[in-house]
Amino acid sequence: VQLQASGGGLVQAGGSLGLSCAASGIIFSLYTMQWYRQSPGNQRELVATIARDGSTNYAVSVKGRFTISRDNAKSTVYLQMSSLKPEDTAVYYCRANRPAYGGDYWGKGTLVTVSS
């Protein structure tokens, strides 16, 4: 199983950035997909979730600015980030989760840096 996150980089505050996470080795459509982030000195936090049926949930801190989506045909989950703030700076990780069946996989992360 492999989750390959990409799309991170340096962006100015107020800008936008899109992340992708391509999965292989799993039946993607059966998994809940999530994006987490972790900044230095802080715990990893859940940013956004998209369920198998396409329903979504967001952390309060990103609601209205971030959009999670998925393409089951491409086994890929996306995170579109806009109105970025310096506090959004973190390593972003994708996760494939299927708790009832013990499936829980993490990607290696991609760094997003938002300059003020």
DSSP file (Angstrom, degrees, kcal/mol; ACC not computed):
  #  RESIDUE AA STRUCTURE BP1 BP2  ACC     N-H-->O    O-->H-N    N-H-->O    O-->H-N    TCO  KAPPA ALPHA  PHI   PSI    X-CA   Y-CA   Z-CA
    1    1 A V              0   0    0      0, 0.0     2,-0.4     0, 0.0    24,-0.2   0.000 360.0 360.0 360.0 135.0    0.0    0.0    0.0
    2    2 A Q  E     -A   24   0A   0     22,-2.4    22,-2.1   103,-0.1     2,-0.5  -0.996 360.0-169.4-140.6 134.1    1.3    3.4   -0.9
    3    3 A L  E     -A   23   0A   0     -2,-0.4   105,-0.7   103,-0.3     2,-0.7  -0.983  12.8-166.8-119.8 117.6   -0.1    6.9   -0.4
    4    4 A Q  E     -A   22   0A   0     18,-2.7    18,-2.3    -2,-0.5     2,-0.3  -0.891   3.0-164.6-112.7 106.7    1.9    9.5   -2.3
    5    5 A A  E     +A   21   0A   0     -2,-0.7     2,-0.3    16,-0.2    16,-0.2  -0.654  16.9 162.2 -89.2 145.2    1.2   13.1   -1.4
    6    6 A S  E     +A   20   0A   0     14,-2.7    14,-2.6    -2,-0.3   104,-0.1  -0.961  35.4  72.2-151.9 167.5    2.3   16.0   -3.6
    7    7 A G        +     0   0    0     -2,-0.3    11,-0.2     1,-0.3    -1,-0.1   0.336  58.8 136.7 107.4  -5.8    1.7   19.6   -4.3
    8    8 A G        +     0   0    0     12,-0.1     2,-0.3    84,-0.1    -1,-0.3  -0.173  21.1 118.3 -68.0 167.2    3.3   21.2   -1.3
    9    9 A G  E     -d  112   0B   0    102,-0.7   104,-2.9   101,-0.1     2,-0.5  -0.989  60.9 -47.9 166.0-165.6    5.4   24.3   -1.6
   10   10 A L  E     +d  113   0B   0     -2,-0.3     2,-0.3   102,-0.2   104,-0.2  -0.850  52.2 166.0-102.6 130.9    5.9   27.9   -0.6
   11   11 A V  E     -d  114   0B   0    102,-2.6   104,-2.4    -2,-0.5     2,-0.1  -0.988  34.0-112.1-142.5 149.7    3.0   30.4   -1.0
   12   12 A Q  E >   -d  115   0B   0     -2,-0.3     3,-2.2   102,-0.2    72,-0.2  -0.474  48.7 -84.3 -78.8 153.9    2.3   33.9    0.2
   13   13 A A  T 3  S+     0   0    0    102,-2.6    72,-0.2     1,-0.3    -1,-0.1  -0.306 119.0  29.1 -55.7 137.1   -0.4   34.6    2.7
   14   14 A G  T 3  S+     0   0    0     70,-3.2    69,-0.6     1,-0.3    -1,-0.3   0.275 100.8 113.9  91.9 -10.2   -3.8   34.9    1.0
   15   15 A G    <   -     0   0    0     -3,-2.2    69,-2.3    69,-0.2     2,-0.3  -0.118  60.1-119.1 -86.2-174.8   -2.7   32.6   -1.8
   16   16 A S        +     0   0    0     66,-0.2     2,-0.3    67,-0.2    66,-0.2  -0.891  23.4 177.5-128.5 155.5   -3.9   29.2   -2.8
   17   17 A L  E     - B   0  81A   0     64,-2.6    64,-3.2    -2,-0.3     2,-0.4  -0.978  15.8-145.4-155.9 144.0   -2.4   25.7   -3.1
   18   18 A G  E     - B   0  80A   0     -2,-0.3     2,-0.3   -11,-0.2    62,-0.2  -0.953  10.8-162.0-117.9 134.4   -3.7   22.3   -4.1
   19   19 A L  E     - B   0  79A   0     60,-2.7    60,-2.2    -2,-0.4     2,-0.3  -0.828   3.8-164.8-109.4 150.2   -2.5   19.0   -2.7
   20   20 A S  E     -AB   6  78A   0    -14,-2.6   -14,-2.7    -2,-0.3     2,-0.4  -0.957   7.2-166.8-129.6 151.6   -3.0   15.6   -4.1
   21   21 A C  E     -AB   5  77A   0     56,-1.9    56,-2.2    -2,-0.3     2,-0.5  -0.906   8.7-161.8-140.6 111.1   -2.6   12.1   -2.6
   22   22 A A  E     -AB   4  76A   0    -18,-2.3   -18,-2.7    -2,-0.4     2,-0.3  -0.804   9.7-155.6 -97.0 129.4   -2.5    9.1   -5.0
   23   23 A A  E     +A    3   0A   0     52,-3.2     2,-0.3    -2,-0.5   -20,-0.2  -0.785  13.8 176.7-106.3 146.8   -3.2    5.7   -3.5
   24   24 A S  E     +A    2   0A   0    -22,-2.1   -22,-2.4    -2,-0.3     3,-0.1  -0.989  60.3  36.1-142.9 151.0   -2.2    2.3   -4.7
   25   25 A G  S    S+     0   0    0     -2,-0.3     2,-0.3     1,-0.3   -22,-0.1   0.483 100.8  80.6  88.4   2.3   -2.6   -1.1   -3.3
   26   26 A I  S    S-     0   0    0    -24,-0.1     2,-1.4    49,-0.1    -1,-0.3  -0.922  89.4-106.7-133.0 160.9   -6.0   -0.5   -1.8
   27   27 A I    >   -     0   0    0     -2,-0.3     3,-2.2     1,-0.2     4,-0.3  -0.745  41.3-163.1 -84.7  92.9   -9.6   -0.5   -3.1
   28   28 A F  G >  S+     0   0    0     -2,-1.4     3,-2.0     1,-0.3    -1,-0.2   0.805  78.2  62.1 -52.8 -41.4   -9.7    3.3   -2.8
   29   29 A S  G 3  S+     0   0    0      1,-0.3    -1,-0.3    43,-0.2    43,-0.1   0.671  98.1  59.0 -64.7 -16.2  -13.5    3.7   -3.0
   30   30 A L  G <  S+     0   0    0     -3,-2.2     2,-0.3     2,-0.1    -1,-0.3   0.519  94.5  85.0 -88.1  -5.7  -13.9    1.6    0.2
   31   31 A Y  S <  S-     0   0    0     -3,-2.0     2,-0.4    -4,-0.3    67,-0.2  -0.758  73.0-131.3-106.3 142.0  -11.8    4.0    2.3
   32   32 A T  E     -E   97   0B   0     65,-2.6    65,-3.1    -2,-0.3     2,-0.4  -0.749  32.9-147.9 -76.4 133.0  -12.5    7.2    4.2
   33   33 A M  E     +EF  96  50B   0     17,-2.5    17,-2.8    -2,-0.4     2,-0.3  -0.872  18.9 179.9-111.3 140.1   -9.8    9.6    3.2
   34   34 A Q  E     -EF  95  49B   0     61,-2.5    61,-2.5    -2,-0.4     2,-0.4  -0.960  22.1-144.7-138.3 153.4   -8.4   12.3    5.4
   35   35 A W  E     +EF  94  48B   0     13,-2.5    12,-2.9    -2,-0.3    13,-1.7  -0.981  22.7 178.7-114.7 131.9   -5.9   15.1    5.4
   36   36 A Y  E     -EF  93  46B   0     57,-3.1    57,-2.4    -2,-0.4     2,-0.3  -0.787   8.7-157.9-118.9 166.6   -3.9   15.8    8.6
   37   37 A R  E     -EF  92  45B   0      8,-2.2     8,-3.0    -2,-0.3     2,-0.4  -0.994   5.9-166.6-145.5 154.6   -1.2   18.4    9.3
   38   38 A Q  E     -E   91   0B   0     53,-2.0    53,-2.5    -2,-0.3     6,-0.2  -0.963   3.7-168.4-143.7 123.7    1.5   18.8   11.8
   39   39 A S    >   -     0   0    0     -2,-0.4     3,-2.3     4,-0.4    51,-0.1  -0.737  47.0 -71.9-105.8 159.4    3.6   21.9   12.5
   40   40 A P  T 3  S+     0   0    0      0, 0.0    -1,-0.1     0, 0.0     3,-0.1  -0.213 119.1   8.7 -54.8 130.2    6.7   22.0   14.6
   41   41 A G  T 3  S+     0   0    0      1,-0.3     2,-0.3    -3,-0.0    -3,-0.0   0.445 112.0  99.6  82.1  -0.2    6.0   21.5   18.3
   42   42 A N  S <  S-     0   0    0     -3,-2.3    -1,-0.3     1,-0.0     2,-0.1  -0.810  74.8-106.5-119.2 158.9    2.4   20.7   17.7
   43   43 A Q        -     0   0    0     -2,-0.3    -4,-0.4     1,-0.1     2,-0.2  -0.425  46.8 -91.6 -76.0 156.3    0.4   17.5   17.6
   44   44 A R        -     0   0    0     -6,-0.2     2,-0.4    -2,-0.1    -6,-0.2  -0.508  50.0-160.4 -66.2 133.6   -0.9   16.1   14.3
   45   45 A E  E     -F   37   0B   0     -8,-3.0    -8,-2.2    -2,-0.2     2,-0.4  -0.921  19.9-113.6-123.9 147.2   -4.3   17.5   13.7
   46   46 A L  E     +F   36   0B   0     -2,-0.4   -10,-0.3   -10,-0.2     3,-0.1  -0.621  32.6 174.6 -77.1 128.4   -7.2   16.4   11.5
   47   47 A V  E     -     0   0B   0    -12,-2.9    12,-2.5    -2,-0.4     2,-0.3   0.840  59.2  -7.9-101.0 -48.8   -7.9   18.9    8.8
   48   48 A A  E     -FG  35  58B   0    -13,-1.7   -13,-2.5    10,-0.2     2,-0.4  -0.998  52.3-159.3-156.8 150.3  -10.5   17.4    6.5
   49   49 A T  E     -FG  34  57B   0      8,-2.5     8,-2.0    -2,-0.3     2,-0.4  -0.989   2.2-170.7-133.0 139.5  -12.3   14.1    5.9
   50   50 A I  E     -FG  33  56B   0    -17,-2.8   -17,-2.5    -2,-0.4     6,-0.2  -0.983  18.4-149.6-129.8 123.4  -14.2   12.7    2.9
   51   51 A A    >   -     0   0    0      4,-2.8     3,-1.7    -2,-0.4   -20,-0.1  -0.189  33.8 -94.2 -83.1 176.8  -16.2    9.6    3.4
   52   52 A R  T 3  S+     0   0    0      1,-0.3   -21,-0.1   -22,-0.1    -1,-0.1   0.848 126.6  52.0 -59.6 -34.3  -17.0    6.9    0.9
   53   53 A D  T 3  S-     0   0    0      2,-0.1    -1,-0.3     1,-0.0     3,-0.1   0.435 121.9-106.1 -85.7   3.0  -20.3    8.6    0.1
   54   54 A G  S <  S+     0   0    0     -3,-1.7    -2,-0.1     1,-0.3     2,-0.1   0.404  71.0 144.2  91.5  -3.2  -18.5   11.9   -0.6
   55   55 A S        -     0   0    0     -5,-0.1    -4,-2.8     1,-0.0    -1,-0.3  -0.424  34.2-152.5 -69.8 148.0  -19.7   13.6    2.6
   56   56 A T  E     -G   50   0B   0     -6,-0.2     2,-0.3    -3,-0.1    -6,-0.2  -0.853  18.9-171.7-127.4 155.7  -17.1   15.9    4.1
   57   57 A N  E     -G   49   0B   0     -8,-2.0    -8,-2.5    -2,-0.3     2,-0.3  -0.989  10.5-164.6-143.0 149.1  -16.0   17.4    7.4
   58   58 A Y  E     -G   48   0B   0     -2,-0.3   -10,-0.2   -10,-0.2     2,-0.1  -0.947  27.2-105.5-134.4 151.3  -13.5   20.1    8.2
   59   59 A A    >>  -     0   0    0    -12,-2.5     3,-1.5    -2,-0.3     4,-1.3  -0.465  38.0-117.6 -65.8 148.4  -11.6   21.4   11.2
   60   60 A V  T 34 S+     0   0    0      1,-0.3     3,-0.3     2,-0.2    -1,-0.1   0.859 112.2  62.2 -57.3 -35.8  -13.1   24.7   12.3
   61   61 A S  T 34 S+     0   0    0      1,-0.2    -1,-0.3     3,-0.0   -14,-0.1   0.685 115.2  29.7 -67.9 -18.3   -9.8   26.5   11.5
   62   62 A V  T X> S+     0   0    0     -3,-1.5     3,-2.5   -15,-0.2     4,-2.1   0.484  84.0 127.0-119.4  -5.9  -10.0   25.6    7.8
   63   63 A K  T 3< S+     0   0    0     -4,-1.3     4,-0.1    -3,-0.3   -15,-0.0  -0.291  81.1  17.1 -59.7 132.6  -13.7   25.5    7.2
   64   64 A G  T 34 S+     0   0    0      2,-0.5    -1,-0.3     1,-0.0     3,-0.1   0.249 125.1  59.6  89.3 -13.6  -14.7   27.8    4.3
   65   65 A R  T <4 S+     0   0    0     -3,-2.5    17,-1.6     1,-0.2     2,-0.3   0.681  98.4  53.2-114.4 -31.3  -11.1   28.0    3.1
   66   66 A F  E  <  -C   81   0A   0     -4,-2.1    -2,-0.5    15,-0.2     2,-0.4  -0.816  60.2-164.7-110.3 147.9  -10.2   24.3    2.3
   67   67 A T  E     -C   80   0A   0     13,-2.5    13,-3.0    -2,-0.3     2,-0.4  -0.987   3.7-159.8-133.5 124.8  -12.0   21.8    0.1
   68   68 A I  E     +C   79   0A   0     -2,-0.4     2,-0.3    11,-0.2    11,-0.2  -0.828  20.6 163.1-100.4 141.5  -11.4   18.1    0.2
   69   69 A S  E     -C   78   0A   0      9,-1.6     9,-3.0    -2,-0.4     2,-0.3  -0.948  19.6-148.2-148.9 167.8  -12.5   16.0   -2.8
   70   70 A R  E     -C   77   0A   0     -2,-0.3     2,-0.5     7,-0.2     7,-0.2  -0.987  10.4-157.7-142.6 151.6  -11.9   12.6   -4.2
   71   71 A D  E >>> -C   76   0A   0      5,-2.8     5,-1.9    -2,-0.3     3,-0.8  -0.905   8.6-172.3-127.1 100.4  -11.7   10.9   -7.6
   72   72 A N  T 345S+     0   0    0     -2,-0.5     3,-0.5     1,-0.3   -43,-0.2   0.829  84.4  60.4 -65.5 -30.9  -12.3    7.2   -7.1
   73   73 A A  T 345S+     0   0    0      1,-0.2    -1,-0.3    -3,-0.1   -45,-0.0   0.814 115.1  34.9 -65.5 -28.9  -11.4    6.4  -10.7
   74   74 A K  T <45S-     0   0    0     -3,-0.8    -1,-0.2     2,-0.2    -2,-0.2   0.387 104.7-128.3-103.4   0.7   -7.9    7.9  -10.1
   75   75 A S  T  <5 +     0   0    0     -4,-0.7   -52,-3.2    -3,-0.5     2,-0.4   0.910  66.0 132.6  52.1  45.5   -7.6    6.7   -6.5
   76   76 A T  E   < -BC  22  71A   0     -5,-1.9    -5,-2.8   -54,-0.2     2,-0.4  -0.976  45.4-159.8-133.7 139.5   -6.7   10.2   -5.6
   77   77 A V  E     -BC  21  70A   0    -56,-2.2   -56,-1.9    -2,-0.4     2,-0.3  -0.924  16.6-158.3-115.2 145.8   -7.8   12.6   -2.8
   78   78 A Y  E     -BC  20  69A   0     -9,-3.0    -9,-1.6    -2,-0.4     2,-0.4  -0.848  14.2-161.3-122.9 154.9   -7.3   16.3   -3.1
   79   79 A L  E     -BC  19  68A   0    -60,-2.2   -60,-2.7    -2,-0.3     2,-0.6  -0.896   9.5-164.8-136.4 109.0   -7.1   19.2   -0.8
   80   80 A Q  E     -BC  18  67A   0    -13,-3.0   -13,-2.5    -2,-0.4     2,-0.5  -0.834  11.2-167.2 -94.3 122.9   -7.7   22.6   -2.3
   81   81 A M  E     +BC  17  66A   0    -64,-3.2   -64,-2.6    -2,-0.6     2,-0.3  -0.931  10.9 169.8-117.1 130.6   -6.5   25.4    0.1
   82   82 A S        +     0   0    0    -17,-1.6   -66,-0.2    -2,-0.5   -67,-0.2  -0.856  58.3  30.7-133.2 170.0   -7.3   29.0   -0.4
   83   83 A S  S    S-     0   0    0    -69,-0.6    -1,-0.2    -2,-0.3   -67,-0.2   0.906  85.0-162.2  47.1  47.2   -6.9   32.2    1.7
   84   84 A L        -     0   0    0    -69,-2.3   -70,-3.2   -72,-0.2   -69,-0.2  -0.245   9.6-158.9 -65.9 146.8   -3.9   30.6    3.2
   85   85 A K    >   -     0   0    0    -72,-0.2     3,-2.4    -3,-0.1     4,-0.3  -0.852  32.1-110.2-121.3 156.1   -2.5   31.9    6.5
   86   86 A P  G >  S+     0   0    0      0, 0.0     3,-1.8     0, 0.0    28,-0.4   0.841 117.6  63.5 -54.6 -32.1    1.0   31.6    8.0
   87   87 A E  G 3  S+     0   0    0      1,-0.3   -48,-0.0   -48,-0.0    -3,-0.0   0.571  88.2  69.7 -72.9  -6.2   -0.6   29.3   10.7
   88   88 A D  G <  S+     0   0    0     -3,-2.4    -1,-0.3    26,-0.0     2,-0.2   0.525  70.9 120.1 -82.5  -6.1   -1.4   26.9    7.9
   89   89 A T    <   +     0   0    0     -3,-1.8     2,-0.3    -4,-0.3    24,-0.2  -0.424  41.4 107.7 -62.0 124.8    2.3   26.1    7.6
   90   90 A A  E    S- H   0 112B   0     22,-2.0    22,-3.0    -2,-0.2     2,-0.6  -0.972  75.3 -81.1-177.6 169.8    2.8   22.4    8.3
   91   91 A V  E     -EH  38 111B   0    -53,-2.5   -53,-2.0    -2,-0.3     2,-0.5  -0.870  47.8-146.1 -89.0 127.7    3.6   19.1    6.9
   92   92 A Y  E     -EH  37 110B   0     18,-3.2    18,-2.2    -2,-0.6     2,-0.4  -0.837  15.9-169.9-102.3 130.8    0.3   17.7    5.4
   93   93 A Y  E     -E   36   0B   0    -57,-2.4   -57,-3.1    -2,-0.5     2,-0.3  -0.915  12.1-144.4-119.6 143.2   -0.4   14.0    5.5
   94   94 A C  E     -E   35   0B   0     -2,-0.4    13,-2.5   -59,-0.2     2,-0.4  -0.815  16.3-164.8-103.5 152.3   -3.0   11.9    3.8
   95   95 A R  E     -EI  34 106B   0    -61,-2.5   -61,-2.5    -2,-0.3     2,-0.5  -0.998  14.8-153.2-138.3 137.1   -4.6    9.0    5.4
   96   96 A A  E     -EI  33 105B   0      9,-2.7     9,-2.7    -2,-0.4     2,-0.4  -0.965  26.1-174.4-109.4 122.2   -6.7    6.1    4.1
   97   97 A N  E     +EI  32 104B   0    -65,-3.1   -65,-2.6    -2,-0.5     7,-0.2  -0.961  29.1 158.3-130.2 129.4   -8.9    4.7    6.9
   98   98 A R  E > > + I   0 103B   0      5,-3.4     3,-2.1    -2,-0.4     5,-1.8  -0.533  15.3 175.9-142.9  71.3  -11.2    1.8    7.1
   99   99 A P  G > 5S+     0   0    0      0, 0.0     3,-1.0     0, 0.0    -1,-0.1   0.763  72.2  61.4 -58.3 -33.7  -11.5    1.2   10.8
  100  100 A A  G 3 5S+     0   0    0      1,-0.3    -2,-0.0     2,-0.1     0, 0.0   0.728 115.6  35.0 -66.7 -18.9  -14.1   -1.6   10.7
  101  101 A Y  G < 5S-     0   0    0     -3,-2.1    -1,-0.3     2,-0.1     3,-0.1   0.256 115.4-108.7-118.9   9.2  -11.7   -3.7    8.6
  102  102 A G  T < 5 +     0   0    0     -3,-1.0     2,-0.6    -4,-0.4    -2,-0.1   0.604  67.3 146.2  78.0  10.7   -8.4   -2.6   10.2
  103  103 A G  E   < +I   98   0B   0     -5,-1.8    -5,-3.4     2,-0.0     2,-0.3  -0.726   9.0 151.4 -86.2 122.9   -7.2   -0.6    7.2
  104  104 A D  E     +I   97   0B   0     -2,-0.6     2,-0.4    -7,-0.2    -7,-0.2  -0.810  12.0 167.8-154.7 106.0   -5.2    2.4    8.2
  105  105 A Y  E     -I   96   0B   0     -9,-2.7    -9,-2.7    -2,-0.3     2,-0.4  -0.949  14.2-160.1-129.7 143.5   -2.5    3.8    6.0
  106  106 A W  E     -I   95   0B   0     -2,-0.4  -103,-0.3   -11,-0.2   -11,-0.2  -0.929  11.9-136.5-123.3 143.8   -0.5    7.1    6.0
  107  107 A G        -     0   0    0    -13,-2.5  -103,-0.2    -2,-0.4     3,-0.1  -0.387  31.9-107.8 -84.3 173.9    1.4    8.9    3.3
  108  108 A K        -     0   0    0   -105,-0.7  -104,-0.1     1,-0.2   -15,-0.1   0.640  59.2-117.2 -83.1 -15.7    4.8   10.5    4.0
  109  109 A G        -     0   0    0    -15,-0.1     2,-0.4   -18,-0.0   -16,-0.2   0.034  14.3-123.7  99.7 153.1    3.6   14.1    3.9
  110  110 A T  E     - H   0  92B   0    -18,-2.2   -18,-3.2  -104,-0.1     2,-0.4  -0.999  26.2-120.1-137.1 136.9    4.2   17.2    1.9
  111  111 A L  E     - H   0  91B   0     -2,-0.4  -102,-0.7   -20,-0.2     2,-0.5  -0.610  22.7-170.7 -86.0 129.8    5.4   20.5    3.3
  112  112 A V  E     -dH   9  90B   0    -22,-3.0   -22,-2.0    -2,-0.4     2,-0.5  -0.982   4.3-172.9-115.9 124.7    3.3   23.6    2.9
  113  113 A T  E     -d   10   0B   0   -104,-2.9  -102,-2.6    -2,-0.5     2,-0.6  -0.976   5.0-166.2-121.4 123.1    4.9   26.9    3.9
  114  114 A V  E     -d   11   0B   0     -2,-0.5     2,-0.3   -28,-0.4  -102,-0.2  -0.933  11.0-153.6-111.1 117.3    2.8   30.1    4.0
  115  115 A S  E      d   12   0B   0   -104,-2.4  -102,-2.6    -2,-0.6    -2,-0.0  -0.642 360.0 360.0 -91.9 146.9    4.9   33.3    4.2
  116  116 A S              0   0    0     -2,-0.3    -1,-0.1  -104,-0.2  -104,-0.1   0.446 360.0 360.0 -89.4 360.0    3.5   36.5    5.7
